[in-house]
Amino acid sequence: MSMNWLEGMDHQMGESGQPMATPVFAGQKLVVVGGSSGMGRQTAADVVAAGGSAVIIGQDPGKVDDTVQALAKDGPAYGITADLTDRMQVERVRQQLSDEHPDATLLVNAAGFFLPKPFLDYDGADYDVYAELGRAIFFLTQTVARGMVAAGRGGAIVNIGSMWAHQVIGATRRRGTRWPRAGCTPSPATWPTPSPSCCPRPPAGSPAPSGTSTTASWQGAINDPGRI
């Protein structure tokens, strides 16, 4: 059972004496773009532990498989592996979502890249990677939203941006890393609503650094500023 904020809400206890998650997501299917680590993975764990199912989309086959196996201990979970900077693979994922998961009711866009360089060192290839990811997220969102509208059930969509999209982090020279997320954070506000009867305009959250493999390495960088 995943340890999450839903556990114990109704004060039920399992056979092991541990608090149980309230099944508030029963009948809900979540698609997580970038769901094999960090906040994406934890979101999926929370939903599955609370009675829902999850579709994990990620680039690393090993991480996707590991996430699906971990989630499957609590409920249904599915994995899709793809490089979202490759347009052919994005189209494959869109088709798979349409064919196998048209019943999705929840979508979280949590995918991102972290290429730590000073702003002046970025080149066209770096820019294209971020631009292609933004394109992929847009059309994957369109695909899932189309299923929500067709089913007539509505749904919810959340985009995870970054606090770095709103402020300069003066403690690091890696400031170029914030501009890709800056594009993700405000863009949902300009997206049209999928349908008046479906879901509202997708909100964008801008969290602080969370417990991922990337942020785990920051402590060493803080202790050794020369590494930044």
Secondary structure, 3 states (H helix, E strand, C coil): CCCCCCECCCCCECCCCCECECCCCCCCEEEEECCCCHHHHHHHHHHHHCCCEEEEEECCHHHHHHHHHHHCCCCCEEEEECCCCCHHHHHHHHHHHHHHCCCCCEEEECCCCCCCCCHHHCCHHHHHHHHHHHHHHHHHHHHHHHHHHHHCCCCEEEEECCHHHCCCCCCCCCHHHHHHHHHHCCHHHHCCCCCCCCCCCCCEECCCCCCCHHHHCHHHHHHCHHHC
